[in-house]
Amino acid sequence: MKLGILNMPDDYTLTFSPARKEVFTESIKNSNFYLEYGSGGSTHYAAEQSKFVISVESDQEWLN
């Protein structure tokens, strides 16, 4: 298990369909806490919105 802060690139992308992206961004706006399984663009987006973020990641390549 590794705990820490991931350094993520500035050029992330949300890879949702337009409808899911709208639901996701609206949900993030109305939340104080974000928990996910699998880090990616959504992690970065939630962190940029100044949310408390916990991301559970099992992909060793992503963690390195």
C-alpha atoms as one frame of an Amber mdcrd trajectory, in Angstrom:
protein
   0.000   0.000   0.000   1.278   3.439  -0.812  -0.083   6.626   0.687   0.800
  10.011  -0.635   0.136  12.759  -3.112   0.266  12.088  -6.833   1.878  14.656
  -9.096  -0.464  14.802 -12.043   0.131  16.512 -15.391  -1.640  19.775 -16.185
  -3.001  18.372 -19.458  -5.518  15.901 -18.031  -8.758  15.102 -19.825 -12.167
  14.022 -18.638 -13.009  11.109 -20.933 -16.729  11.007 -20.195 -19.492  11.393
 -22.742 -20.891  14.957 -22.780 -23.945  13.899 -20.732 -21.859  12.075 -18.089
 -19.379  14.952 -17.957 -22.220  17.348 -17.158 -23.542  15.084 -14.368 -20.011
  14.598 -12.987 -19.093  18.297 -12.939 -22.421  19.275 -11.367 -22.029  16.552
  -8.721 -18.519  17.768  -7.876 -19.769  21.347  -7.506 -22.313  20.179  -4.926
 -19.953  18.023  -2.865 -17.314  18.507  -0.192 -15.665  15.102  -0.465 -14.650
  12.889  -3.408 -13.820   9.164  -3.203 -12.931   7.108  -6.252 -11.388   3.832
  -7.308  -8.831   4.467 -10.048  -6.965   7.744 -10.505  -7.122   9.848 -13.637
  -8.559  13.020 -15.065 -11.481  12.954 -12.648  -9.036  12.926  -9.724  -7.294
  15.994 -11.047 -10.568  17.769 -11.773 -11.920  17.126  -8.264  -8.655  18.324
  -6.684  -8.743  21.502  -8.786 -12.202  22.194  -7.429 -10.655  22.261  -3.930
 -12.375  19.085  -2.839 -11.093  16.638  -0.249 -10.052  13.761  -2.514  -9.302
  10.127  -1.746  -8.366   7.918  -4.673  -7.718   4.197  -4.343  -5.232   3.108
  -6.997  -3.927  -0.401  -7.693  -2.113   0.175 -10.994   1.590   0.215 -10.127
   2.439   2.001 -13.391   0.135   4.893 -12.487   1.666   5.179  -9.022   5.231
   5.405 -10.370
